Amino acid sequence: MDAFTSFPFNRNIEFPPSSYNDFYNFSWDGDWLSESNYNELHSTWVMKAISIAIYSVTLFWGAVGNGLVIFLTGFHLKKTVTTIWYLNLAVADFVFAICLSSEILYAVLDHWPLGRALCKLDMVVPFLNMFASVFFLTAISADRCVSVVHPVWALNNRTLRLASIVAAAIWVTALTFSLPYFIFRDTEHIWDGTIQCTYNFGSEDASSLWTHRSLVITELVVGFLIPFHIILGCYCAIVIKLRGKIFGRFSRSFKIIVAVVVAFFCCWFPYHLFAIFDVLEHDNFEMKIILDIGMPLAHSLVCLNSCLNPLLYAFIGPNCRQTDCRSFLSTFKGAFSENWVVSSFSSNRNSSSTSGVESSMV
């Protein structure tokens, strides 16, 4: 939501007035008025208007789209390992989208009216979404990799019970990594009578700066780099195992999950990049301008990711131009198919049962 860990570390800032919340003036410093060629107040309001607009779009489409996915995978379709993954992925995005309502309120009022407890929870949700989403994408990729590389084992052990246990473990792990944001988030009473929801690392010394940097490094390594390399390794293993026999003939459901993975990392990469820039020691005015403009835009891109998946489910595939309600729902359901690859080579040779499993489980 607002700020993430790239915004909060105020280095003894007492001015400008705190009525503009920390999400929009995260990098202002004591000599902000000394640069006559940069109208930071104007920039603040422009970025604020853009953020509110993106929050509103994400709130609506994220709630509607992910709500539809939850309904289909949780109550309408037959329960499979694949629907378990997509159901939990949609729940993470749905909660994130709904909680953006508090961010819209905060941005409009320049004041946090919801109390200390909700202030803390408000910061847990986006990181819970980040960790849960990337862990579920990793689980989906690993599931499909195992189904191709070890198809016999997958047939015997790829069960609903195992998938449910893994899903529960992912939520517990994601919540564990999100707890520090609950601890360090707090409300602050400002001299003008407003209340701000900000980070509180204790004291403005080297230890608090190290805590801030540790959180950013954890986000990058655990929430981005490690999952990215695991997912990349899984799809490389699939291609190597199939030796190109069905390359280019992947089914729609397989293309969708690849698109979802690519979209996630593209949407989160700018945030992690700017987060690293922000925690580095820098007094460069050009970098300050880049962060003032780039960080809110990077955060907005993260928000949009939570409403992007349902659009990918609906519009990737040969039926994307059909607009009637029945075909739309059919297309949506097809995204969660267990048939991941079109069999294109088993008919060209006398394949073993194992190769047959490979062709149907990618």
Secondary structure, DSSP 8 states (H G I E B T S, - for coil): --SGGGS---SS---S-TTS-TTTSTT--TTGGG-TT--HHHHHHHHHHHHHHHHHHHHHHHHHHHHHHHHIIIIIS---HHHHHHHHHHHHHHHHHHHHHHHHHHHHHTS--SHHHHHHHHHHHHHHHHHHHHHHHHHHHHHHHHHHHSHHHHHHH--HHHHHHHHHHHHHHHHHHHHHHHHHEEEEE-TTS-EEEEE--SSSSHHHHHHHHHHHHHHHIIIIIHHHHHHHHHHHHHHHHHTTTTTT-B-HHHHHHHHHHHHHHHHHHHHHHHHHHHHS----HHHHHHHHHHHHHHHHHHHHHHHHHHHHHHHSSTTTT--SHHHHHHHHHHTT-S--B---SGGGTT--HHHHHHHHH-
